[in-house]
Amino acid sequence: MYRPTLVVLAALLCSAALVNGGKVLVFPVDGSHWINMNVLIEELHSRGHEVTVLRPSDAWYIKPDSLHYKSITLNASGGFDKDNFGQFVTRTLELRRQGASFWTRMALEIEMMKAFYEMDRLLVVMMEEIFADNKLMQSLRDAKYDLVLTDPVIGGGVFLAHRLGLPLVFNVRWTVQGDGHQAIAPTPLSYVPVPWSELTDKMTFTERVKNMLIYFFTCFQVWYITDPNYIPFVHRHFGPDVHYMELFQSADIWLMRNDFTFEWPRPTMPNIVYMSGFQCKPAKSLPKEMEDFVQSSGEHGVIVMTLGTLVEKLPEDITEDIAAAFAQLPQKVIWRHKGKRPSTLGNNTLMLNWLPQNDLLGHPKTRVFVAHGGTNGMQEAIYHGVPLVGLPLMFDQPDNFFRMKARGVAKVLDLATVNKDNFLEALKEVLYQPSYREKMKVLSSLHRDQPMKPLDQAMFWIEFVMRHKGAAHLRTESYKMSTIQYHSIDVAAFLLAVVLLVFTVSVAVIKFVWRRLFGRNKVKNE
């Protein structure tokens, strides 16, 4: 009689222990970065953790109300104003259409540097206001969070975690200084290509020169964009001897949003956890009308086109050419586009304001994905094994597509020269040359063949940090070293000095002995 009761009580106690959740403070980045951060938040919530999200007053994608998190809306701008960002995207598209000349590239870089400088400036202003708000800071301390989860492409979450004395976990591909690996792991320029170089890990001498020059240019960008904003702030709040990158490098766990099906082989560190494709899921059923449209494609299949969250439409003449090219294909096309409806649109094309990207890419009838090159889209294409036609626009997108092109799974077009004919030719090449699909299936198989799902791995390490109040045993102390110490320049100088001293003493001794021996003989002979 009592045994079933005891069994039920034991089961309840075990389940209670399993759902004993922690408290996570999230400092996210808006735009497309929020989309993948929200995946982690939803999973944390499903595991019984309490999540609080800090959002600026002008948040774009980050909603104040959610079933998965509580929010604190800050009385400050986060620098991701939708209108200003839209103007930046429009200006970038205009410049890209002017061609691939050196001066156009420089103009693009200048526009990007201006945009990033302003975003960093606004972020620092917001952090000053947060730190000055004693009531807010005290409420954050009183909440007794277990860790801070942030995207280090901006520094706000990093600074807040150190101010509150909390363990720090990154959802990362980029930091304020560029590639995430470069901030924490050794990065030999001889075989690790710098982002935006569009190089592989097999470089000729000329390519290694190019890689080095681009590295120096990125250092200049950091000096011009990031240092002027972050260095004074960190000196004011953390001390004159602290460099802001030390605060980044001391993070406990780096949840890296890529892996080595996408990244070239390179050195890594024990606290880097690869979770590429953590947002990818098996495809769900499509809405009935969309499923009917897809099935109507028959043996020809479907082409999916979307240019991500930031680019809702292309210039009208390019849109007309793309629509005309689609109209000449036997495949059906599902195209996310919010601009003017093209006059050349064919009956085979369904144009929508929104589409279920993951579910369409996972549909067995999907043949090609036309994309802009955002990391999320690239990973979903790899996960579902769908080859690509690329229209990269800005940021890391050209570099992402170069990686896919180098692996033989993508055909890439330049926005400056794209037209009906070359777009149609690219589509036909990817559709009808089996190598594109076969090579993408190999990448998909490599990506999926893991002992643990990427999202489960991310959750394990977040909860690991909660259980152990950090992961200092996985973190190298190299970030505390100066550049001279890190590269052992002081040791090399010391050893060189010792060698020179020994050499000088040896020469002096030899000269002395020589004079004593041969000088005496010379005197005797005389």
Buried (B, 14 or more C-beta within 10 A) or exposed (E): EEEEEEEEEEEEEEEEEEEEBBBBBBBBBBBBBBBBBBBBBBBBBEBEBBBBBBBBEBBBBBEEEBEEBEBBEBEBBBBBBBEBBEEBBEBBBEBBBEEEEEEBBEBBBEBBBEBBBBBBBBBBBBBBBBBEBEEBBEEBEEBEBBBBBBBBBBBBBBBBBBBBEBBBBBBBBBBBBBBBBBBBBEBEBEBBBBBBBBBBEEBEEEBBEBBBEBBEEBEEBBEEBBBEBBBEBBBEBBEEEBBBBBBBBBBBBBBBBBBEBBBBEBEBBEBBBBBBBBBBBEBEEBEEEBBEBBEEBEEBBBBBBBBBBBBBBBBEEBBBBBBBBBBEBEBBBBBBBEEEEBEBBBEBBBBEEEBBBBBBBBBEBBBBBBBBBBBBBBBBBBBBBBBBBBBBBBBBBBBBBBBBBBBBBBBBBBBEEBBBEBBBBBBBBBBEEEEBBEBBBBBBEEBBEBEEBBBEBBBEBBBBBBEEEBBEEBBBEEBEEEEEEEEEEEEEEEEEEEEEEEEEEEEEEEEEEEEEEEEEEEEEEE
